[in-house]
Amino acid sequence: MIGSRALFLRAHYLAPVTQQNKVTWMRWLPAAVWGLAILILSLMPGGPGGLNFLGIPHFDKIGHFGMYAIWTLLIYWPLQCQPARGSGRAVWIALITGVVIGIVLEFGQYFMRQGRSFEVADMVANALGAMTGVVAGMWLFSRK
């Protein structure tokens, strides 16, 4: 059993690059770049808190919501393109990824203490954004 799995993995990773593999890889690139941007923005030292833009209190929550909505949409896109995965599975993978990473990065800010603060409201905004991104993906990429 172990030998056959090792053989499969070896064959899979040593297989020649096909056009389909390139397309699949390129679909993941926007999600990877956006996720890296979220990571950098979440963990870089921040300035004074309480962002108030155009008289809108807690404007940063809109940023959290938007960043995670776009990111989970970008995660959902390549997942739903793979015929071996059902769309329900793609929904859950994208949603759980967005929510869990949003919570983990918020705890990372708690432990950083360099101009960053831990806020439950940020986690809620991240989770709501992730849900919205998945719903938008389901609507945009629905198969008829």
Secondary structure, 3 states (H helix, E strand, C coil): CHHHHHHHHHHHHHCCCCHHHHHHHHHHHHHHHHHHHHHHHHHCCCCCCCCCECCECCHHHHHHHHHHHHHHHHHHHHHHHCCCCCHHHHHHHHHHHHHHHHHHHHHHHHHHCCCCCCCHHHHHHHHHHHHHHHHHHHHHCCCC
